[in-house]
Structure formats: C-alpha cells, structure tokens
C-alpha cells in the first residue's frame, strides 16, 4: 500500500503536468535547456503564459532554472526525468512512472 505522503507528492506532481502546454514545455525541454523566449517561439504561446507554466513546473520541482547572462535557462529536473537513449523517455514520480515513446 502506498504511503500517504508519497501519494500526496505524486498527486501534486501529476497536477502540475495536467495541462497540455505544460506537457508541451516538458517535451521541448527534453531536447535541452531553453529560455522563455525560445519556448514561446517553439510553442506559439504568449510569453506570459509560458512564464506562468514554467513557474508551476518549477514550484513542483519538475524543472529547474539557471541564470545565464540576462536570460534564465530552464531544464528538466534530473530527480524526475531520466534519459536513457535505449529506452522511452520517462518521468519517474516515485509512486508512478510515465513513459513517452520516442518518435
């Protein structure tokens, strides 16, 4: 049986990704670090909305940020995202895992 705290943490993480644009942001970041402007251009989503979604993902610990010059680069948190070239892309939330097939 799942520990209550573990279940709460998993639910919090699932809630953070339960929005189509956040899933699209995660997919873009799988290719490498990006700033808000790059994500805005890739996704054709308003910069303010990209910033909001990144804030939600960052608050949940799914993405991390790093200041580089006058830009902030966002990347996937290695705590939850593991890249194995021979396996599907995988989001490991502890209690559950989400695999995204390679295209």
OpenMM code with the backbone's topology and positions (N, CA, C; nanometers):
from openmm import Vec3, app, unit

residues = "UNK UNK UNK UNK UNK UNK UNK UNK UNK UNK UNK UNK UNK UNK UNK UNK UNK UNK UNK UNK UNK UNK UNK UNK UNK UNK UNK UNK UNK UNK UNK UNK UNK UNK UNK UNK UNK UNK UNK UNK UNK UNK UNK UNK UNK UNK UNK UNK UNK UNK UNK UNK UNK UNK UNK UNK UNK UNK UNK UNK UNK UNK UNK UNK UNK UNK UNK UNK UNK UNK UNK UNK UNK UNK UNK UNK UNK UNK UNK UNK UNK UNK UNK UNK UNK UNK UNK UNK UNK UNK UNK UNK UNK UNK UNK UNK UNK UNK UNK UNK UNK UNK UNK".split()
positions = [
    Vec3(0.0842, -0.1186, 0.0000),
    Vec3(0.0000, 0.0000, 0.0000),
    Vec3(0.0887, 0.1250, 0.0000),
    Vec3(0.0458, 0.2256, -0.0708),
    Vec3(0.1228, 0.3480, -0.0846),
    Vec3(0.1141, 0.4327, 0.0416),
    Vec3(0.2273, 0.4827, 0.0845),
    Vec3(0.2350, 0.5755, 0.1963),
    Vec3(0.1583, 0.7030, 0.1594),
    Vec3(0.0851, 0.7605, 0.2550),
    Vec3(0.0030, 0.8786, 0.2288),
    Vec3(0.0859, 0.9955, 0.1762),
    Vec3(0.2018, 1.0202, 0.2341),
    Vec3(0.2865, 1.1306, 0.1883),
    Vec3(0.3343, 1.1081, 0.0456),
    Vec3(0.3687, 0.9842, 0.0143),
    Vec3(0.4134, 0.9516, -0.1213),
    Vec3(0.2993, 0.9738, -0.2205),
    Vec3(0.1786, 0.9344, -0.1824),
    Vec3(0.0624, 0.9536, -0.2692),
    Vec3(0.0326, 1.1024, -0.2880),
    Vec3(0.0434, 1.1814, -0.1811),
    Vec3(0.0203, 1.3259, -0.1914),
    Vec3(0.1227, 1.3913, -0.2839),
    Vec3(0.2481, 1.3516, -0.2718),
    Vec3(0.3532, 1.4074, -0.3567),
    Vec3(0.3291, 1.3721, -0.5030),
    Vec3(0.2919, 1.2483, -0.5284),
    Vec3(0.2646, 1.2062, -0.6658),
    Vec3(0.1468, 1.2853, -0.7225),
    Vec3(0.0407, 1.3047, -0.6429),
    Vec3(-0.0759, 1.3806, -0.6881),
    Vec3(-0.0376, 1.5250, -0.7204),
    Vec3(0.0489, 1.5845, -0.6389),
    Vec3(0.0951, 1.7225, -0.6624),
    Vec3(0.1696, 1.7315, -0.7955),
    Vec3(0.2547, 1.6335, -0.8225),
    Vec3(0.3315, 1.6341, -0.9469),
    Vec3(0.2410, 1.6112, -1.0675),
    Vec3(0.1459, 1.5196, -1.0545),
    Vec3(0.0525, 1.4944, -1.1646),
    Vec3(-0.0324, 1.6184, -1.1928),
    Vec3(-0.0717, 1.6884, -1.0876),
    Vec3(-0.1487, 1.8114, -1.1049),
    Vec3(-0.0662, 1.9158, -1.1809),
    Vec3(0.0624, 1.9215, -1.1526),
    Vec3(0.1495, 2.0192, -1.2190),
    Vec3(0.1624, 1.9928, -1.3687),
    Vec3(0.1548, 1.8675, -1.4106),
    Vec3(0.1684, 1.8385, -1.5543),
    Vec3(0.0337, 1.8227, -1.6241),
    Vec3(-0.0758, 1.8362, -1.5498),
    Vec3(-0.2091, 1.8128, -1.6052),
    Vec3(-0.2605, 1.9343, -1.6831),
    Vec3(-0.1822, 1.9805, -1.7774),
    Vec3(-0.2184, 2.0935, -1.8633),
    Vec3(-0.1421, 2.0752, -1.9937),
    Vec3(-0.2110, 2.0790, -2.1072),
    Vec3(-0.1450, 2.0494, -2.2348),
    Vec3(-0.0185, 2.1305, -2.2631),
    Vec3(-0.0192, 2.2600, -2.2343),
    Vec3(0.1002, 2.3397, -2.2629),
    Vec3(0.2169, 2.3024, -2.1726),
    Vec3(0.1899, 2.2589, -2.0515),
    Vec3(0.2989, 2.2147, -1.9635),
    Vec3(0.3610, 2.0859, -2.0161),
    Vec3(0.2791, 1.9985, -2.0690),
    Vec3(0.3318, 1.8756, -2.1299),
    Vec3(0.4171, 1.9119, -2.2513),
    Vec3(0.3723, 2.0080, -2.3303),
    Vec3(0.4491, 2.0524, -2.4470),
    Vec3(0.5814, 2.1156, -2.4052),
    Vec3(0.5806, 2.1928, -2.2958),
    Vec3(0.7041, 2.2529, -2.2448),
    Vec3(0.8009, 2.1432, -2.2030),
    Vec3(0.7514, 2.0426, -2.1326),
    Vec3(0.8366, 1.9302, -2.0907),
    Vec3(0.8981, 1.8638, -2.2130),
    Vec3(0.8184, 1.8430, -2.3159),
    Vec3(0.8696, 1.7796, -2.4384),
    Vec3(0.9800, 1.8651, -2.5015),
    Vec3(0.9620, 1.9959, -2.5059),
    Vec3(1.0656, 2.0850, -2.5609),
    Vec3(1.1932, 2.0797, -2.4774),
    Vec3(1.1784, 2.0755, -2.3465),
    Vec3(1.2958, 2.0759, -2.2592),
    Vec3(1.3704, 1.9432, -2.2623),
    Vec3(1.3062, 1.8369, -2.3101),
    Vec3(1.3762, 1.7092, -2.3227),
    Vec3(1.4937, 1.7217, -2.4196),
    Vec3(1.4813, 1.8131, -2.5144),
    Vec3(1.5885, 1.8328, -2.6130),
    Vec3(1.7025, 1.9175, -2.5574),
    Vec3(1.6815, 1.9797, -2.4413),
    Vec3(1.7860, 2.0618, -2.3810),
    Vec3(1.7295, 2.1886, -2.3196),
    Vec3(1.8134, 2.2606, -2.2499),
    Vec3(1.7732, 2.3833, -2.1807),
    Vec3(1.7239, 2.4886, -2.2797),
    Vec3(1.6239, 2.5639, -2.2361),
    Vec3(1.5661, 2.6705, -2.3189),
    Vec3(1.5304, 2.7882, -2.2288),
    Vec3(1.5267, 2.9079, -2.2882),
    Vec3(1.4755, 3.0233, -2.2146),
    Vec3(1.3293, 3.0460, -2.2541),
    Vec3(1.2648, 3.1404, -2.1872),
    Vec3(1.1221, 3.1646, -2.2102),
    Vec3(1.0948, 3.2035, -2.3554),
    Vec3(1.1796, 3.2880, -2.4119),
    Vec3(1.1593, 3.3326, -2.5499),
    Vec3(1.1675, 3.2161, -2.6478),
    Vec3(1.2633, 3.1275, -2.6283),
    Vec3(1.2748, 3.0102, -2.7161),
    Vec3(1.1501, 2.9231, -2.7067),
    Vec3(1.1018, 2.9004, -2.5852),
    Vec3(0.9809, 2.8191, -2.5674),
    Vec3(0.8596, 2.8885, -2.6290),
    Vec3(0.8500, 3.0182, -2.6119),
    Vec3(0.7411, 3.0972, -2.6712),
    Vec3(0.7379, 3.0775, -2.8229),
    Vec3(0.8536, 3.0850, -2.8875),
    Vec3(0.8607, 3.0688, -3.0330),
    Vec3(0.8313, 2.9252, -3.0755),
    Vec3(0.8807, 2.8290, -3.0007),
    Vec3(0.8592, 2.6882, -3.0354),
    Vec3(0.7127, 2.6479, -3.0219),
    Vec3(0.6458, 2.7007, -2.9201),
    Vec3(0.5102, 2.6577, -2.8875),
    Vec3(0.4018, 2.7503, -2.9403),
    Vec3(0.4409, 2.8708, -2.9854),
    Vec3(0.3447, 2.9717, -3.0286),
    Vec3(0.2422, 2.9996, -2.9175),
    Vec3(0.2956, 3.0204, -2.7973),
    Vec3(0.2163, 3.0528, -2.6790),
    Vec3(0.2701, 3.1854, -2.6256),
    Vec3(0.1820, 3.2715, -2.5765),
    Vec3(0.2241, 3.4018, -2.5243),
    Vec3(0.3319, 3.3854, -2.4172),
    Vec3(0.4287, 3.4771, -2.4174),
    Vec3(0.5396, 3.4709, -2.3222),
    Vec3(0.4891, 3.4669, -2.1785),
    Vec3(0.3868, 3.5468, -2.1481),
    Vec3(0.3346, 3.5486, -2.0114),
    Vec3(0.2797, 3.4113, -1.9716),
    Vec3(0.2174, 3.3414, -2.0659),
    Vec3(0.1644, 3.2079, -2.0366),
    Vec3(0.2765, 3.1061, -2.0197),
    Vec3(0.3797, 3.1159, -2.1036),
    Vec3(0.4952, 3.0264, -2.0889),
    Vec3(0.5579, 3.0469, -1.9520),
    Vec3(0.5745, 3.1726, -1.9119),
    Vec3(0.6329, 3.2027, -1.7808),
    Vec3(0.5483, 3.1451, -1.6680),
    Vec3(0.4169, 3.1586, -1.6797),
    Vec3(0.3272, 3.1039, -1.5776),
    Vec3(0.3428, 2.9521, -1.5666),
    Vec3(0.3397, 2.8843, -1.6808),
    Vec3(0.3501, 2.7380, -1.6799),
    Vec3(0.4855, 2.6927, -1.6263),
    Vec3(0.5913, 2.7631, -1.6621),
    Vec3(0.7235, 2.7297, -1.6079),
    Vec3(0.7263, 2.7485, -1.4564),
    Vec3(0.6577, 2.8503, -1.4073),
    Vec3(0.6502, 2.8724, -1.2632),
    Vec3(0.5823, 2.7576, -1.1913),
    Vec3(0.4751, 2.7066, -1.2497),
    Vec3(0.4051, 2.5919, -1.1902),
    Vec3(0.4962, 2.4695, -1.1904),
    Vec3(0.5621, 2.4442, -1.3030),
    Vec3(0.6523, 2.3286, -1.3127),
    Vec3(0.7716, 2.3432, -1.2187),
    Vec3(0.8221, 2.4645, -1.2056),
    Vec3(0.9351, 2.4893, -1.1156),
    Vec3(0.8926, 2.4714, -0.9697),
    Vec3(0.7761, 2.5227, -0.9332),
    Vec3(0.7264, 2.5083, -0.7956),
    Vec3(0.7091, 2.3621, -0.7572),
    Vec3(0.6721, 2.2798, -0.8538),
    Vec3(0.6556, 2.1364, -0.8283),
    Vec3(0.7898, 2.0634, -0.8283),
    Vec3(0.8961, 2.1316, -0.8718),
    Vec3(1.0282, 2.0692, -0.8758),
    Vec3(1.0563, 1.9918, -1.0029),
    Vec3(0.9683, 2.0058, -1.1023),
    Vec3(0.9857, 1.9309, -1.2268),
    Vec3(1.0857, 1.9968, -1.3213),
    Vec3(1.0996, 2.1275, -1.3122),
    Vec3(1.2019, 2.1974, -1.3901),
    Vec3(1.2888, 2.2796, -1.2958),
    Vec3(1.4078, 2.3075, -1.3413),
    Vec3(1.4998, 2.3911, -1.2647),
    Vec3(1.5431, 2.5060, -1.3540),
    Vec3(1.5863, 2.6137, -1.2908),
    Vec3(1.6292, 2.7291, -1.3687),
    Vec3(1.7709, 2.7681, -1.3311),
    Vec3(1.8369, 2.8323, -1.4278),
    Vec3(1.9754, 2.8747, -1.4083),
    Vec3(1.9942, 3.0055, -1.4836),
    Vec3(2.0386, 3.1067, -1.4133),
    Vec3(2.0634, 3.2374, -1.4751),
    Vec3(2.1892, 3.2285, -1.5608),
    Vec3(2.1770, 3.2721, -1.6861),
    Vec3(2.2913, 3.2742, -1.7764),
    Vec3(2.2891, 3.4089, -1.8482),
    Vec3(2.3760, 3.4991, -1.8018),
    Vec3(2.3750, 3.6344, -1.8563),
    Vec3(2.2453, 3.7032, -1.8198),
    Vec3(2.1763, 3.7555, -1.9196),
    Vec3(2.0489, 3.8222, -1.8915),
    Vec3(1.9293, 3.7295, -1.9101),
    Vec3(1.9550, 3.6039, -1.9391),
    Vec3(1.8488, 3.5059, -1.9591),
    Vec3(1.8445, 3.4060, -1.8443),
    Vec3(1.7285, 3.3449, -1.8279),
    Vec3(1.7136, 3.2328, -1.7355),
    Vec3(1.6872, 3.1099, -1.8215),
    Vec3(1.7716, 3.0096, -1.8069),
    Vec3(1.7542, 2.8849, -1.8807),
    Vec3(1.6802, 2.7847, -1.7940),
    Vec3(1.5842, 2.7180, -1.8538),
    Vec3(1.5056, 2.6166, -1.7843),
    Vec3(1.5432, 2.4793, -1.8377),
    Vec3(1.5499, 2.3833, -1.7475),
    Vec3(1.5804, 2.2455, -1.7861),
    Vec3(1.4996, 2.1510, -1.6978),
    Vec3(1.4902, 2.0272, -1.7414),
    Vec3(1.4175, 1.9262, -1.6644),
    Vec3(1.4986, 1.8857, -1.5426),
    Vec3(1.4306, 1.8627, -1.4335),
    Vec3(1.4971, 1.8202, -1.3105),
    Vec3(1.5404, 1.6743, -1.3229),
    Vec3(1.6693, 1.6462, -1.3048),
    Vec3(1.7154, 1.5075, -1.3155),
    Vec3(1.6563, 1.4175, -1.2068),
    Vec3(1.5974, 1.4780, -1.1050),
    Vec3(1.5333, 1.3980, -0.9995),
    Vec3(1.4161, 1.3175, -1.0554),
    Vec3(1.3451, 1.3744, -1.1525),
    Vec3(1.2253, 1.3098, -1.2065),
    Vec3(1.2403, 1.2605, -1.3500),
    Vec3(1.3303, 1.3215, -1.4260),
    Vec3(1.3438, 1.2870, -1.5675),
    Vec3(1.4772, 1.2185, -1.5906),
    Vec3(1.4703, 1.0973, -1.6412),
    Vec3(1.5927, 1.0230, -1.6704),
    Vec3(1.5974, 0.9949, -1.8201),
    Vec3(1.7127, 1.0182, -1.8754),
    Vec3(1.7300, 0.9975, -2.0197),
    Vec3(1.8194, 0.8780, -2.0434),
    Vec3(1.7627, 0.7774, -2.1037),
    Vec3(1.8364, 0.6585, -2.1443),
    Vec3(1.8089, 0.6426, -2.2934),
    Vec3(1.9096, 0.6641, -2.3792),
    Vec3(1.8870, 0.6604, -2.5239),
    Vec3(1.8235, 0.5313, -2.5754),
    Vec3(1.8381, 0.4220, -2.5025),
    Vec3(1.7832, 0.2949, -2.5489),
    Vec3(1.6425, 0.2689, -2.4953),
    Vec3(1.5904, 0.3590, -2.4118),
    Vec3(1.4589, 0.3389, -2.3506),
    Vec3(1.3683, 0.4575, -2.3825),
    Vec3(1.2378, 0.4401, -2.3615),
    Vec3(1.1482, 0.5543, -2.3810),
    Vec3(1.1813, 0.6663, -2.2828),
    Vec3(1.1466, 0.7876, -2.3196),
    Vec3(1.1608, 0.8991, -2.2263),
    Vec3(1.0723, 0.8673, -2.1068),
    Vec3(1.1214, 0.8965, -1.9877),
    Vec3(1.0499, 0.8536, -1.8687),
    Vec3(1.0442, 0.9626, -1.7630),
    Vec3(0.9256, 0.9807, -1.7063),
    Vec3(0.9030, 1.0707, -1.5937),
    Vec3(0.8752, 0.9817, -1.4735),
    Vec3(0.9655, 0.9820, -1.3763),
    Vec3(0.9535, 0.8955, -1.2589),
    Vec3(0.9069, 0.9778, -1.1397),
    Vec3(0.7815, 0.9591, -1.1002),
    Vec3(0.7230, 1.0337, -0.9895),
    Vec3(0.7297, 0.9567, -0.8582),
    Vec3(0.8061, 0.8509, -0.8554),
    Vec3(0.8190, 0.7711, -0.7341),
    Vec3(0.7118, 0.6647, -0.7275),
    Vec3(0.5888, 0.7063, -0.7067),
    Vec3(0.4792, 0.6105, -0.6954),
    Vec3(0.4342, 0.5623, -0.8328),
    Vec3(0.4490, 0.6474, -0.9339),
    Vec3(0.4114, 0.6080, -1.0692),
    Vec3(0.5142, 0.6618, -1.1683),
    Vec3(0.5166, 0.6003, -1.2846),
    Vec3(0.6075, 0.6422, -1.3907),
    Vec3(0.5272, 0.6649, -1.5181),
    Vec3(0.5711, 0.7635, -1.5951),
    Vec3(0.5084, 0.7925, -1.7232),
    Vec3(0.6153, 0.7771, -1.8297),
    Vec3(0.5895, 0.6920, -1.9278),
    Vec3(0.6833, 0.6711, -2.0381),
    Vec3(0.6260, 0.7361, -2.1636),
    Vec3(0.7107, 0.8102, -2.2337),
    Vec3(0.6707, 0.8744, -2.3583),
    Vec3(0.7493, 0.8077, -2.4700),
    Vec3(0.6804, 0.7421, -2.5630),
    Vec3(0.7518, 0.6726, -2.6701),
    Vec3(0.8345, 0.7692, -2.7541),
    Vec3(0.9466, 0.7230, -2.8013),
    Vec3(1.0306, 0.8036, -2.8909),
    Vec3(0.9634, 0.8106, -3.0271),
    Vec3(0.9746, 0.9273, -3.0902),
    Vec3(0.9134, 0.9426, -3.2229),
    Vec3(1.0198, 0.9579, -3.3279),
] * unit.nanometer
topology = app.Topology()
chain = topology.addChain("A")
for resn in residues:
    res = topology.addResidue(resn, chain)
    for name in ("N", "CA", "C"):
        topology.addAtom(name, app.Element.getBySymbol(name[0]), res)
